[in-house]
């Protein structure tokens, strides 16, 4: 028998990670806001544009988070889920969390999953994200 304090751990349904070069996002952002409008939710666009010198770093981390989710969901970037549906918002503490909508949320539910966890990091010109779906 399990101890009374034991909690069932939901099974992991998928794990994904992605790595993005920050300089690439500096070049993208220099060209205007078209890329942001195409791939980022309105909240994400405002977040990136409000980051000043850190805009490219933030955009790279958010994009890596989107790709990490798609990989964890087993569908990849051409799997029919718009990247705007794989949104990231930030808690008051600054912690990034997924705010899934539309086809991204449908995909996670179709997997029998309840939560997508996110961790991001940036260092030495790179931004990385890891997603665990359970």
Helices and strands as residue ranges (DSSP letters): E 14-21, H 22-30, H 34-39, H 42-49, G 52-54, H 55-72, G 83-85, E 86-90, E 96-100, H 102-110, E 116-123, E 126-133
